[in-house]
């Protein structure tokens, strides 16, 4: 009976060890740099001189340099393999601009880690961000950043992300692969048509009396209580908070029917209107056609939701939503 219990306990221990090994981060890949190869060639040259002339001092120097070379490789790999990668939320950017990837690394307690970098790509196409010293133990960790050119709009996968280290002497480079990151790329804000000064198409949304409607330029005689001092502190311009009356304000519809050009041109125009309406503090809605409308609203969450709808336009399956291009075409035909 005791033998059976021993076998069962060993089997359970093996299962736990296998599960723990599966959850460990991938090991760092180690390779010598160009400087490391030159260092090693110098060691071989010193060994050849020592053998040829029988000089013990040159032998000692050669083996000292070789031990430093080996120790640097061990420290480089050890410093990178014990790091924990903490990715930031999904990065966002406008097409044609710079996409900022960020995250943090946290080291093991009691272990000294060298500077590390966040990189993307391989070989000569590898792009790396600034180096940061990894913190040990609990905490938020050291922040890492990487700037890449934003691709076309949509949800894009950023591949070949790595943690990169040359610590301590630059003789070795250690790479550790990271999971792919999904980035949301908005359309590029562009267009010749400015945002309408007044809402040409009311949203039929009644608001309570005294609801905030945005800001406007200060006019002599306005009450000092309505001056927006935050805007004055940033721009040194007097602006007044505007409120609606008892009948409620009129929201602005950003309609695809008012845009011209191909699909990407219209999405860029709508994106520009969304950015302008948000900067002006307007209440706005998005009308794309074929059930793709966004009700009027304001605020940061509404702003990001409108941009996300423009970014993912056309990427939905036919079962979940009609094609976006067809919606814009139908909207254009009614203009």
N, C-alpha and C positions, 0 to 999 in steps of 0.2 A: 504493500500500500504506500509506503514511504517512497519507493522508487517511482511509482506513478505520479505522486505529488511533485517529486523532484523534476520529472520530465515535463509536467504541465507548467511548473514555474519557470523552467528554462525556456520553454516555447513562448510563454508570455513575455519574458524578458527580451527575447529575440524580436518579437513583434514590436515591442515598445522602442527598441533600439532602431529598428528599420523605419518606424514612423518618425522618430526624431531625426534620423539622417535625411529623410525625404523633405523635412521642413527647413533644413539648414540652407543658408544662401549658397549659391554656386561658388566654387573656388576661383581664386584669382589665377589668371594665366600670366606666366612670367616669361620675359624675353629680354635679352641684352639690347641696349641701345647702341648707337654708333660709337659713343664714347666708351661704352663697356667693351666693345669689340677691340678698339684701339688699346684699351687698358690690358686686355688679355694678350694681345699680340706683343705688347711691351714686356709682359711677364715671360712669354716664350723666348723673346730675344735675350732677356737677362739670363734665363736658364742656359741658352746656347753659349753665351759668353762665359758663364760660370763653369760649364762642363769643359769648354775649350781651354780655359786658363787655370782651372782648378782653384778658383777663388771662392773661399767660404763666405766672405762678406757679401759677394754678389748673390750667392745662393740664399743667404738670409734675407736679402732685400727682395729677391724674386718671390720667395715663399710668403713674405710679409704682404706684398702686393696681391698675391693670389688669395690669401686669407681674407684680406679686405674686400676683394671682389666677390668672394663667396658669401661673406657675411652681409654685404650690401644687398645681394639678391634675396637672402633669407629674410632680412628685415623688411624689404620692399613688399614681398608677398605676405608676410605675417601682418603687416600694418593694414593691408587692404582687405584681407579675408575676414577679419573680425568686425567689420563695419556693418551697421544696420541702416538700410536705405528707407527713408520716410518721404514718399513722393507728395507733392503739393496737389491741390485739386486740379481739375482739367484746365489746361491753359487756354486762353482765348486771345484772338488778335484779328485785325482786319487784313484782308488779302493785300499783298504787296508791301506790308509793313513788317516789323520785327516781331517774331514770336518768342516770348520769354518763358523758358522752362525752368522750373525751380523745384527744390526739395531740400532735404537735410540729411546728414549722416550722423550717426551716433555710435561711438565706440564702446568696447567692452570695459567694464569697471577695472581699474588698475592697470590697463594696458595703454602704452603711449603710442599714439598714431601720428603719422606724418601728414603733410598737406596732400589733399586729394582734389581732383577736378571732375566735373561732369562733362562728358564728351558724347558726341554723336558722329557716326560714320566710321569708316575704316581707312587705313593707309593714309595717303596724302589728302584724302577728302575728309579726314577727321577734323571736327571743330570742337574746341574745348573752351570752357568758361574759366573764370578766375579760380585760383586755388584757395582752399580754405582748410584750416586746421580742425580736424575732427575732434569733437569733445568726447571725453570718457564718462561713462556712467549715465545715470538718468538725467533727463532734461530734454530741451527742444532740439539739441544737436546743432551742428554747424551748417549754415545755409549755403547751398550751392546753386548757381545760376548758369544758364546757357542761352544764348541768343542765336536764333536761326531765322532765315528768311521765311515768311509765312507763305505757304503754297496757295493754290486755288481754294475757293470757299468750300465749305462742307466739313464733315468730321473726318479728320485725317489721322493716320497712324504714324507716329514718330518711332522709327526703328533704329536698331544698332546703338542704343544708349548704353553707356559704360561708365564705370568709375575708373579713373586713370590716376596713377601715382608714379612719380620718379624718385620718391624718397628712398634712401637718404642722400645719395651722391650723384644721382642721375646716370648711374651705370646700368641700371635695370629699369624696365617699365613693367608695371603690373596692371592688368585689365580685368575687370569683373563685369560681366554682362548684367544688364538691368532689364526688367520687363518693359515692353513697349508702352508708350503713352499715347492716349487719344487726345487730340487737340481740336477745338472748335474754331474754324476760320470763318469770319463774317465776310460778306461782300465788301468790296472796296467802296467807300463813300465817294460818289462822283455823280455829276449831273449838271446840266445847264439851267434847270428850272429851280428857282428859289422856293423856299417854303412860303405858303400863302400867309399873308399878314392876318387875315381873318378867316375863321373856319367857314369855307364855302359849303361844306357838307356837314350839318350838325349830326351828332351821334345819337340824338334822341335819348339823352340820359340826364334826367333831372337830378340836381344836387341840392343838398341842404343849404339854407341861408348861411352866409359867412364862410363858405368853403373856399380854401385857398386855390387861386387860379394861376399863380405865377408871379413874376416880377415885371416891373416897367420902370422907365426912367423917372427920376424925381422931377416934380413940377412945383415951383414956388406956391406955397399954400397948403401942400400935403401935410398931414399930421405926422409929427416926429415919431409917434408910436409905430407907424407902419414902415419906417425906414429899415431896410435889411442891412444890419451892421456887419454881417459876415461878408457880404459882397463888397462893402466899402473897405473892409480890412484887407481883402485880397486884391482888389482892382483900384481902390481909391476912387470909386465912382458911386454916387448916390443912386440907390435903387429903392423902389417902394413895393411892398407886398400888395398884390392885388387880390381882392376877394369878390365873389359873386354876390348878387342880390337874392331876394327871396325866390325868384323864378329859376335860379340855377344858371350855370354857365353852359357854353356850347363847346363840345369837344370836337377835335379835328380828325377827320378821316383821311388817312394816307392811302389813296386809292391807286391800284395798279392801272386803272383805266386812264389815268392822267399822265402816264409815262409813255415814252416812245422808244423805238429801237428794238434790238433783240432781247433775249431773256436776261443775259448778264447785265446789259445796259439798264434795263428796267429795275433789276434788283439793286444795282448800285445807286440809282436815283432814289429808290425807296429807302435804302440804307442812309443816304445823306439826309433825307427828310426826317428819319427817326432820330438821328444824331442832333439835328438842328432843333427839333421839337423838344428833345430832352434838355438841351442847353437853355432853352427859353422857358422851361418850366411849364410847358403846355400840356394839356390833357389830350391824348391822341389815341387813335385806334388804327389798326392795319387791316386793309381790305385787299385780299389777293385773289379772290374768286374761287369758285368750286369748293366752298366750305372751308377755306383756309383763312378765314378772318380772325383777327384778334380784337376782342372788345376794348373800348377806350379805357384808359387808365393812365397812371403816372407813377413814378418811383423807379428805383433801381431794378427791382424785380421785373416790372413791366418792360423796362428798357431792354434788359437782357433777353427776356422772352421774345420780344419782337425781333431782335437781332438773330436769335437762334432760329426762329421760324424762317427768316430770309436765308440764313446759312444752309439750312437743311432742305431748302426748297428744291423739289425734284428728286430727292434721295429716298422718299418713302415708296413703299411697295404699292402696287395697284390694289391689293386687298385692303390696305389700311386707309388709303386716301387716293383720290384721283391725281393724275400727273399734274405737276405744278405748271409745266409749260402750257398745258392745255388751259389751265385756269387763267394764266396771263394772256393767252391768245384770245380767250373768250372775253376777258375784260377789255382788251384793246379793241375788239370788234364793236363794243358798245359805245366807244368814245367817239 
